[in-house]
Amino acid sequence: LSGAHAIGPTGNGVVIDNDLARASAFTGGIEGETAGSILSAPLRARGRVYGRLYLCDKDDGFDDGDAAVVLTLAEAAAVAVENARLYREARDRERWMAVSQELTTLLLSGAEEDDALTLIARRVQEVAHADTAALVLPGVGRTWVCEIAAGAHSAGLIGTLFPPEGRALTTLAHQTGLTVDSLAEAWGTHDLLVPELASFGPALYAPMIHRGRGVGVMLLLRAQGAAPFTDQDLEIAELVAGQATMAFELADAQHAEEMATLLDERARIGRDLHDLAIQQLFATGMQISAVRERLARARDNDESAGNEVDLDVVCSVLSTALEAVDDSVGQIRSIVRSLRDRDEEVGVVERLRREASLARNALGYAPSLLLSVDGRGLAQVDRDEEDRLIASVDA
């Protein structure tokens, strides 16, 4: 700034202008008002500028003494802002750690994989000050789909497909998270491949890595005009996303336990059949074979040769064999009934889910089970509605 009544910007960033009429931004005076004066000082702390402090319209204008006082005030205000920022970061980190502990407790308590992932989405959405949180997981074939979402517009995201060349799967391939200042602006510049995300502003993508491979992406979204996600948000979100993969770890362990239980059950059935029914049927078969040989010899040889058949003995052996057969049939029925009764205690939907889970051992991959009732998918409704639909299927 120049002019007889102006003191330009100093080395400490303070600006004084005692004749705003000479400023390039001045567009004309207001009736009954003078052009006025202004003093501006930066709010700077630790080399970072948070804003500026302005004072206006002092009689006789501002001088260097005013600048020194205001600069001191601005520095104090900057320290207050910096402390508030640090406090919020510490509080947010504490909330993130609380979510991490809650997640660990839930997983160790034996919660189902879907329940754990749903809790992750809800709690992360709250702690990250996000409007929406979504989990992108493997779908049918090589597709990737949003299976779990919480927050605003979450229902519209469920079932959304994410292309291989998009940000989500690129993040997963590189195993490095990223932030976007505005998805709406990206959509306007044709830099967004998922139309369902075009209404959101800032976004954060955090990969979920399990045993060195990508198993999902945690997606955090804010409304347009909201503050963008910071590097600290991304750092902590990546840590929580990594911990969320414990759900997959425990799911694998649970599957291994189910397979071990299944193999043990098969071994028990084999022992029961062998020790009870099969051994008895084998002994019965030997008795019948002995009787058949005696009858065959009687048929082939002359009765007068002293090979007369004792019919009472034959009938007794056959009666004993029939009783043994009936007993074996009863034992087999008892074994089958114990298996059927144990399985009937579980609903048909749960049995279908178990079959799909156990099928991965034979197929070599984890199949997806898609259930719908009257066109309504179970994965797309809330828990109460899901329970009602499952009850109708079981009925």
Residue, then its C-alpha position, 0 to 999 in steps of 0.5 A: l500500500s502507498g500514500a501519505h497516510a498509509i503504512g504498508p505491510t511490515g515484515n511481521g505480516v501486519v498491514i495498516d491503511n489509514d486511507l482506504a479511499r486510496a485502496s484498489a478495492f475501494t468502490g466509493g464512499i457511503e453517504g455520511e461515512t468516511a473511507g476509514s482506516i484498517l489494521s490487520a495482523p496474522l494469527r500465527a502460531r508455530g509457523r502456521v497462519y490460522g487467519r487474520l485479526y482486523l481492527c477498523d476506523k480509529d480516529d487519527g488512524f493506526d500507528d506502529g504502537d497499535a500494530a505492536v499491541v495488536l500483533t501481540l493480541a493476534e499471537a495470543a489468539a493464535v496460540a488459543v486456536e492452536n491449543a483448541r486444535l490440539y485438544r480436538e485432535a487428542r480428543d478425536r484420537e481418544r475416541w478412535m482408540a475407544v472404538s478400537q477397544e470396543l471393536t476388539t471386545l466385540l470380536l473377542s466375545g464371539a460376535e458374528e462377522d456381519d455384526a462386527l462390520t456393521l458396528i465398525a461402520r456406525r462407530v467410525q461414522e460417528v468418530a470421524h465426524a462423517d455423514t456416511a460410512a460404508l464398507v466395500l467388500p467382495g461381491v459375486g465373482r470379481t465384483w466389489v460392492c457396498e454391503i454395509a453402510a451407516g449414516a445419511h443416504s446409506a440405504g442408497l449406497i447398499g448394493t452399489l458396485f465399485p469398478p476396478e479402475g475406481r478410487a476404492l479398488t485402486t486404494l486397495a491395490h496400492q494398500t494406501g489410503l487417500t482423501v478427496d476434497s470433493l466428490a461432487e467436484a470430481w463428478g463435475t470434472h468426469d473424475l468419478l466413476v460411481p454416480e451414487l457418490a456424486s452428491f457427497g463432498p469430502a471423502l476418505y478411502a482406507p484399505m482393509i488389509h488381511r494377511g497381505r491381501g485387500v479384503g475391503v475398503m472403508l469409505l468415509l463421506r461428508a456433505q458438500g461444503a464440509a471440512p475435508f479430511t486431514d492426514q491425521d484422519l487418514e492415519i487413524a482410519e487406516l489403523v482402525a481399518g486394519q484392525a477391522t480385518m480381525a473380523f475376517e481373521l476370526a471368521d476364518a478361525q470360526h470356519a476352521e472350528e466349524m470344519a473341525t467340529l464337522l470332521d469330529e462329528r463325521a468321525r463319531i458317526g463312523r464309530d457309532l455305525h461301525d461299533l454298533a450297527i455294522q458289527q451286528l449286521f456283520a455277525t448276523g450275516m455270518q449266521i445266515s451264511a452258516v445256515r445257507e451252507r447247511l441247507a445247500r449241503a442238505r440239498d446236494n447230499d442224500e438225506s439217508a447219508g446222515n445229513e438230515v437238516d434240523l429245521d428247528v435249529v435253522c428257524s432259531v438261527l433265522s429268528t435270531a438274525l431277524e431280531a439282530v437286523d431289526d436291532s441294527v435298523g433301530q440303532i441306525r434310525s437312532i443315529v440319524r434321528s440324533l443328527r436330524d433333531r440337532d439340525e432341526e433346532v436351527g432355522v432353514v435360513e441359518r442352515l442355508r448359511r452354514e451350507a454356503s459357509l461349509a461349501r468353500n472347502a469344496l469349491g476353493y472360494a467363499p460363495s455368496l448366499l443371496l436371500s430375498v423374500d418377495g423381492r426384498g433382499l435380507a442384506q438390504v433391510d434393518r435388523d428387525e425387518e430381517d428377523r421378520l423375513i427370516a421368521s417367514v422363511d422358516a415358517 
